[in-house]
Amino acid sequence: MYTAMSHPYLIKSLQCLTAIGALALMGSAYAAPLSCPEVSTIKAVSIQFSAEEEGWKGEQSIDNKSMVKGFKFMGSAIKQGTDSETKLPYNYVICNYSGKGKDDYLRLSQRFVLPPVPKGSGWKDNECATSKVADCAFELVNSKGPAQMKLPAQ
């Protein structure tokens, strides 16, 4: 028998069950190993300029993938730093790329809340010196093992 009181109760029950189901699925979903970006996915977004002696700085916004054409992945490293304002430690990964000339280089980095740990076959300690991005894969680990979370696409 349908009553006006049972309809709101049913909706609330379904909402609770949906939320519990979503939490259960999130708790069991592991993130895939992370890695530095492939060269083909990198694009220049700005060029910085400065006249440091006079205190001037500038930036030109661009959207250009051709600037990194010819660059090759050279390896990565897992590092730890200290935030200059909060004095708290943070973890980060650097990704190194080189071009054709001796001055053609690029370094990308990303900070992580959880500590990254080596996962790929190219790691020795916290350094990975290989031309294959996949060999420098890493994962984020908390005190209970691999982090149970999914990071946004890189």
C-alpha positions as CSV (number, residue, x, y, z in Angstrom):
1,M,0.0,0.0,0.0
2,Y,1.4,3.4,-1.0
3,T,1.3,6.3,1.5
4,A,2.7,9.8,1.3
5,M,5.1,9.0,4.2
6,S,6.8,6.0,2.5
7,H,7.9,7.9,-0.7
8,P,10.5,10.3,1.0
9,Y,11.7,7.4,3.2
10,L,12.3,5.3,0.1
11,I,14.3,8.1,-1.6
12,K,16.4,8.6,1.5
13,S,17.1,4.9,1.7
14,L,18.1,4.7,-1.9
15,Q,20.4,7.7,-1.5
16,C,22.1,6.1,1.5
17,L,22.6,2.8,-0.3
18,T,24.0,4.6,-3.3
19,A,26.5,6.5,-1.1
20,I,27.6,3.3,0.7
21,G,28.0,1.5,-2.6
22,A,30.1,4.3,-4.0
23,L,32.4,4.3,-0.9
24,A,32.8,0.6,-1.1
25,L,33.9,0.8,-4.8
26,M,36.3,3.7,-4.1
27,G,37.9,1.8,-1.2
28,S,38.9,-1.1,-3.5
29,A,40.0,0.9,-6.5
30,Y,43.8,1.1,-6.7
31,A,45.5,3.8,-8.9
32,A,47.6,2.5,-11.7
33,P,51.4,3.1,-11.5
34,L,52.3,6.7,-12.3
35,S,55.0,7.9,-14.6
36,C,56.5,11.0,-16.2
37,P,54.7,12.2,-19.3
38,E,55.7,10.9,-22.7
39,V,57.4,13.6,-24.9
40,S,54.5,13.5,-27.3
41,T,52.1,14.8,-24.6
42,I,54.2,17.8,-23.6
43,K,53.6,21.3,-25.0
44,A,55.1,24.6,-24.2
45,V,52.6,26.9,-22.5
46,S,54.8,29.9,-21.8
47,I,58.2,31.5,-22.3
48,Q,59.6,33.4,-19.4
49,F,61.8,36.5,-19.7
50,S,63.6,38.6,-17.1
51,A,65.9,41.6,-16.7
52,E,66.9,40.4,-13.2
53,E,69.3,43.3,-12.5
54,E,66.4,45.7,-12.8
55,G,63.8,43.4,-11.3
56,W,61.7,43.0,-14.4
57,K,60.0,39.7,-15.3
58,G,57.6,38.7,-18.0
59,E,56.0,35.7,-19.6
60,Q,54.6,35.1,-23.1
61,S,51.7,32.6,-23.2
62,I,52.0,30.1,-26.1
63,D,50.4,26.8,-27.1
64,N,53.1,24.9,-28.9
65,K,54.0,21.2,-29.1
66,S,56.7,21.7,-31.7
67,M,59.1,23.3,-29.2
68,V,59.7,19.9,-27.6
69,K,59.9,18.0,-30.8
70,G,63.1,16.1,-30.9
71,F,63.4,15.9,-27.1
72,K,63.9,12.5,-25.5
73,F,63.2,11.2,-22.0
74,M,66.4,10.9,-20.0
75,G,65.1,9.6,-16.6
76,S,63.5,10.7,-13.4
77,A,64.2,11.0,-9.7
78,I,62.1,10.9,-6.5
79,K,63.0,13.8,-4.2
80,Q,61.9,15.4,-0.9
81,G,61.9,19.1,-0.2
82,T,60.8,21.5,2.5
83,D,58.2,24.2,1.9
84,S,59.7,27.6,2.5
85,E,56.6,29.0,4.1
86,T,55.1,26.1,6.1
87,K,58.5,24.3,6.8
88,L,56.6,21.1,6.1
89,P,58.2,18.3,4.0
90,Y,56.8,17.5,0.6
91,N,57.6,14.8,-2.0
92,Y,58.1,15.3,-5.6
93,V,59.2,13.6,-8.8
94,I,61.4,15.2,-11.5
95,C,61.3,14.2,-15.1
96,N,64.3,15.0,-17.3
97,Y,64.3,15.4,-21.1
98,S,67.1,16.5,-23.5
99,G,67.1,17.9,-27.0
100,K,69.6,17.9,-29.8
101,G,71.9,20.7,-28.5
102,K,73.9,20.6,-25.2
103,D,71.7,23.5,-23.9
104,D,68.4,21.9,-25.0
105,Y,66.9,20.4,-21.8
106,L,63.6,20.3,-20.0
107,R,62.7,19.4,-16.5
108,L,59.1,18.8,-15.3
109,S,58.2,18.2,-11.7
110,Q,55.2,17.4,-9.6
111,R,54.5,17.4,-5.9
112,F,52.7,14.7,-4.1
113,V,51.2,14.5,-0.6
114,L,52.0,10.8,-0.3
115,P,55.6,9.6,-0.8
116,P,56.3,8.2,-4.3
117,V,58.2,4.9,-4.4
118,P,59.9,3.3,-7.4
119,K,57.9,0.7,-9.2
120,G,59.5,0.3,-12.7
121,S,62.5,-1.8,-13.6
122,G,64.8,1.2,-14.3
123,W,65.1,2.5,-10.7
124,K,68.3,2.3,-8.6
125,D,67.6,3.8,-5.2
126,N,65.5,6.9,-6.0
127,E,67.1,7.6,-9.5
128,C,65.9,6.2,-12.8
129,A,68.3,6.7,-15.8
130,T,66.6,5.2,-18.8
131,S,65.1,6.4,-22.0
132,K,61.8,4.4,-21.4
133,V,59.2,6.3,-19.4
134,A,57.5,3.0,-18.4
135,D,60.7,1.8,-16.7
136,C,60.6,4.8,-14.4
137,A,57.0,4.1,-13.2
138,F,56.3,4.9,-9.5
139,E,53.4,4.6,-7.1
140,L,52.2,6.6,-4.1
141,V,52.3,4.7,-0.8
142,N,50.9,5.4,2.6
143,S,51.6,3.5,5.8
144,K,49.1,0.7,4.8
145,G,50.6,0.1,1.3
146,P,49.7,1.4,-2.1
147,A,47.5,4.4,-2.0
148,Q,43.9,3.6,-2.7
149,M,43.0,6.6,-4.8
150,K,42.9,7.7,-8.4
151,L,44.8,10.8,-9.5
152,P,43.7,13.2,-12.2
153,A,45.0,12.5,-15.7
154,Q,48.4,14.0,-16.3
